[in-house]
Structures are given as structure tokens and as C-alpha cells.
């Protein structure tokens, strides 16, 4: 098995090549059925070939739930989830991210949509490598963790570390996977 760095390089390449297809990610009924008014769903703005969750965001807004985006300072500082109205302004952040300004209201997400580098059908995930989402999953243990990825990012196994937190579900452009 490849180590995490080698897997990231391989899967990022596959992700970027597949992202060019532009196929939309339609939120499946199990996601929509879980949405309730007054929930907060953390989403993200895609970079580097990441799958675009914008139709999930639209479903969240239609259900009367609120959206948040991660706010990143650097590799070491835990991410904060900041309220983001659909027409809210975004500023450039580290690593090419677009994020709400630091003074936006911090919120606790009920659902966390996480971009992936890789995943398995068991709910294992491979992220960018800074541990931001693993720390967020630990900080918000009651949040429903949903990974969003292209189907080409699926692998049979991933090397695991003790701090890796599995996903509750994975959405790809072709299916909804519940480990």
C-alpha cells in the first residue's frame, strides 16, 4: 500500500482530471430528508478539483437551514466554522481558500460536508493532511460527517492513524454511500 503522501498525489491527479467533466453533485434524498430548519450545515468552496457542493448548499437553504464555511488561519490552528449567508462576502484565505471574514459569527455545525482527497466504502477518508477536519470532527462529535468526492477518488484501503475519524456517508457524482 502507498503511504499517505503518495496516495494524496495519485488521488489529487485523478480528482483534477475527473473534475473537468463538470458533472453536478445532486444531493440524494437521505441528505435532504435529514435537513431541518435551524440546523447549521458546514459546506466549503472547492479548490484544486474538489467536488462542488453548491447543489447541497441550495438544498440546505431551501430547507431553511443555515450555512457555515470553515475559516482557516494556518496548518496548526483548528478551523472555525463561521456563519455564511448564500450572498455573503468571502475573502482569500491560506491555501487558496475562500472563506468568511474572521469577524463572522462562529457556529457549531450539525452537519459537516467535507471535501476529500480519497475515501473507502468503510467511511475512511484521506484529507489534505493538516488534520483540520479530523480535529473538527472530534470537536463536534454529534455532527453528521458527510464526505463529498468524485467516484475516481475511491480506494479499497487507506493507511489509518489513531486520530482519523470516519465519515457517516459519502456522496459522489454517481452514488450515496453509507458505511
Buried (B, 14 or more C-beta within 10 A) or exposed (E): EEEBEEBBEBBBEBBEEBBEEEBEBEBBEEBBEBBEEEBBBBBBBBEEBBBBBBEBBEBBBEBEBBBBBBBBEEEEEEBBBBBBEEEEEBEEBEEEBBBBEEEBEEBEBBBBBBBBBBBBEBBBBBBBEBBBBBBBBEBBEEBBBBBBBBBBBBBEEBEEEEEBBBBBBBBBBEEBBEE
